[in-house]
Amino acid sequence: MSDTPTFKQIQKAYLKIREKVHRTAVIKSQKVNERAGGELFFKCENFQKVGAFKFRGATHAVGELSKEKAQNGVATHSSGNHAQAVALAAKQRGIPAHIVMPENAPKVKVNAVRDYGANITFCESTQQARESTLEAVIEKTGATFIHPYDNSHIIMGQGSAAIELLEDQPGLDFILAPVGGGGLISGTAIAASGFSPDTKIIGVEPEVANDAYLSFKTGERHPVQSTDTVADGLRTSLSELTFSCIQKHVDDIVTVSEQEIIDAMRFIWERMKIIIEPSSAVPVAAVFNGKIRINNQKVGIIISGGNMDLDTLPWQ
């Protein structure tokens, strides 16, 4: 299924999954607000099951499979959070999960996928290797591919985080979210367009992996050229589906440097006492470094996840 989801579909998806996902906290900090020059509201998807927003989309997509399709299980390729999300969603539905992971995937994420009972196949860390390995797994198992973001059901599920955020904190001037493959920003933007049309939606991306920024500015989809960013969740390219959602519903995309990401991440760890992964620090860095002029306005930030390999912290 690859049509652009509607606001109504996101609302329906939320009603289907809300008993299965955590309604995560929205928190704020005076110190953070002082540094940002506005009022920031963090939607803490680092407290979601599997430690990331991805569980919302995976739960919806796995739940929408027919009984016949579900029998052979599900398969996907992912370096981390989506892998864990699909593994747990499949476990909860009582069906097998087959996950292709690159050899350099963070150990903490590999262990978590294994703990949820999924079958892991490792591959080289190129997109081509991921896709060809996945094809072989699907051929062998008959499993259904759950794409990390190029899937309307996934996008609908991801949009549920923004619905909760806007219910808890109406009247936001901005919502910021990180952009990797575009599933989160697509769901967020569509949800906000229906729920709070005056709220501006801004995507934020690492400078070194700025494919969505280039695509947004030129109107043509650019593949990601470099994956050399500390934000390991944002190393993927947009799909046609997510690009079209972004073109229709996102107001702007800005970028931040690697040092800005690391500094923002450390500041949140130290001042708010919450663990956020580098991808989650990307939108925070945009606010801290004036990439968006917020001028004392209200800003929602989707903290996308908190799965960190504590042996490889970026400031060690």
N, C-alpha and C positions, 0 to 999 in steps of 0.2 A: 504494500500500500504506500503510494508516494504522492498523494495529493496534499497541498498545503492545508494544514488543519485549521479549523475555525475556532473562534472563541467558545461557541456552544459545545464543540467536541472536547475542548480542554475542560470545560466545566463537568461534562459527563464523565470524562476519564477520572477527574478528581473524586467524584462521588463513588466510582468503582474501587479506587485504590486507598481511600483515606483511612479505612480500618486497618490496612496492611502496612502503611508507612507511618513514621513518626511525624507528628506535627511539631516541627522544630521551633526552638525559641527564636525570638527577635530580640537582640540585645544591643545596648549602646554604652558608650564610655565618654565621660567628660574630657578625659585626656585626649582621646582620639578626636573628639569634636573640636577641641582647641587647635589641634594640629591641622585639621582639615579645613577649618573655617566655615563649618556648617554643622547640621545635625545628621549624623550617620546612624542608620539602623541596619544591623547585620542579621540577615536571615541565615541562621547557623546550620547549614546542611552538612557541616562537619560532625554534627550530632545525629545525622540520619543513620538508619541501618546501613551497614557496610561503610559508614564514614563518608558518604558522598551523595549528592543529589541524584546520581545515576540510578539509584534503587527505585526512584519514582517511575522513570521511563521503562525500566526493565520489568517492573511489576505489572505495569499496564500492558506492555507488548506481549509478555508471556501469558498473561491472563486472557488476552484476546484470541489466542490460538484455538482452533477447533479441537475437539477431542482426538480426531483422527491425526491431525498434524502433531499434536502434543505428544502422542505415543512415542515417536522416535526421538523426542527431546529437542533441545535447542543447541545452536552452536554460534560462536562469535570469535572475533579476534580483538584483543585489547591488551594494552600494557598495564592495565590496573583496575581503575574504579568500575568501568563497565563490565569487566570480567567478573569482579566480585558480585556486582549487582545481578547479572544474569545467573550466576551460579546459585545465589541465594533465592532469587525469584523462582528458579527451576526446582530447587529443593523444596520450597514451600508448596509448589504445585505437585510435587512428587514425580517429577520427570527428570531424565538425565540432562546434564549440561556438558558440552564439549568446548573447551576454551583453547584457542591458539594464542600463545603469548610470546613476545620477542625475548630472546635470551637475556637482554639487558633490562628486563622489567624489574622494578624495585622488589627486593626480597619480601618485604612486608606484604606486598600485594599478591605475590605468588603464593605465599603461605596462607593468606586469607582465602584465596580461591580454592586451594586444596582443602582447607578446613570446611568449606561449604559442600565438599563432596564432589566437585567437578573433576572431569578428566582433562588434564592439561597436555597439550602438545606444544613443544617449544620450536621456534623458528628463528632465522636471522632477523635482524632488526630493520628490515626494509619493508616498505608497503607491499612490494611485489611478493616477497617471501610470505608475508602474513596471508595475502589473498590466495596464493597457490596452495599453501598448507591447509588453509580453511576449506578450499574446494575439495581437496583429497579427503578431509575429515567428513565433510557432508556427503560425499559420494559413498563413503564406507558406512556411514551411520544412518543416512536418511534424515538427519536432523534439520530443523528449520533455522535459517540464518537470522539472527537478531542483530541488525546493524547498529553500531553505537549511536548513530545520529541520523542516517539517511533512511528514516522510517517514521511515518506519521504518528504511529502509536507511541513511539519513544518520545517524540516531541510533545505530544499531548500530555504524557505523564510528567515530563520535565516542567511543563507550564504550571503544574499544580503548586510549585514552591512560590511562584509569584502571586497566585491567588491567595494563599495563606498570608503572605507578607502584606498584601494590600487590604486583606480583611483586618489584620492586626494593626496596621499602620496606614490608614487611608490618607489620601492627599499628599502623597510623595511627589516632589518636583522631578526627581530622577530615579531611575533604577539602573544600576550598573551590574554587568555580569561579564565574566571572562569568556573569550571566544576561542574554541579549538575547532571541532568539527561543526559547531554551530547549533547543536541540539538544544542546549540550555538557553542561549540568547533567543532562539526562534520561539520556543515555548513561552519564555518570559515576555517577549514583545507582543505575541498574539494575545496572551492572557491580559496583559496590561492595556492593550488597545481596546478590549471589551470592557474591562473592569474600571479603568481609570485613564480615559483617552488623553487627558492633559499631561500625564506623566511622560517625561522624555526617557527613551530607552537608549542607553549607550553601551556598546560593546568595547571591551578592552583586551588588547593583545600584546604579547612581547614584541618589541621592535625587530628582534632577529627572526621571528616567525610570523611575519606580518601579512600573510596571504589574504586574510579577511579584510584588513585595512585597504590593501591594494584593490581587491575585488570591489569593495564598497565604493571607493573613490573613482575607479575607472568604469564601473558598470559591467565589467567582464570578469569571469571567475579566474582567479590566479591560483595555481597549486602552490603549496608551501615549498619554499626553496631550501630553508635551513631548519633543522630540528635541534639546533644547538642552544636550547634554552633550558634554564633551571626549572621552568614550568612544564613538567613532563606530561601533564594532562592536555597541553595546548599545542602539541606537535603535529596535529592532523590538519588536512585541508577541508574546506567547505564542500558540501555536495550541491548538486543543482537544487535539490529540495530546500536545504537550509539557506542557500544563497538567495533563493526567491523569497523565502520568509523574511530574511534580513532586509532585502531591497524594499519590501512592502511595509515593514513594521518598525525597523530600527532607525533611530534619528541620527546616530553618528557612531563611528568607531575610532578610537584613539589608541596610541601605543605607548609602552613604557620600557625603560632600559632594564637590563639584567640587575644592575646594582640597585635600581629603584625597587624592583620586585623583592630582592633580598632584604633591603632596609625596611620595607613596609611589613614584610612577614615577621621580621625580628621584633619590630615595634609592637605588633599585635600580640605576639607570644609574651613579650615582657610586660606590657601594660594591661592587657585584657585577660591574661592567663588562659588563653585558649590556643589550641594547636590548630593552625591552618597550614595547608600545603601551599607550595609556591604558586600554583595556578589561582588559588583563592586570593593571594596577595596582589595579584595583577590589577584588579579594579581599585583596591585600596591605594596602591601606588599611584594610580591616575589622579585620585583626589588629593593625596598628600603632595603631589608635585605639580599641581595646577594645570593638569591636562584638560580639566573641565572646570569652568568657572562656576562654583556652586554658591558663592555669596550668601552665606547664612541660610541657604535653603535646605529642604529635607531630602536626604538621599538614602535610598535603599540599596544595599549591596548584597548580592547573593554570594555567601561564602560557600563555594562549591564543594569543598571537601577538606578532610584533615588527615589523609593517609600519608604519613611521612616515614621514610626509613631513617630511624633515629641514629643509625651509624654513619649517615652521610648528610649531616646538616650543612646547608650552604655557607654557614659562617664559621665552620670549624677550621 
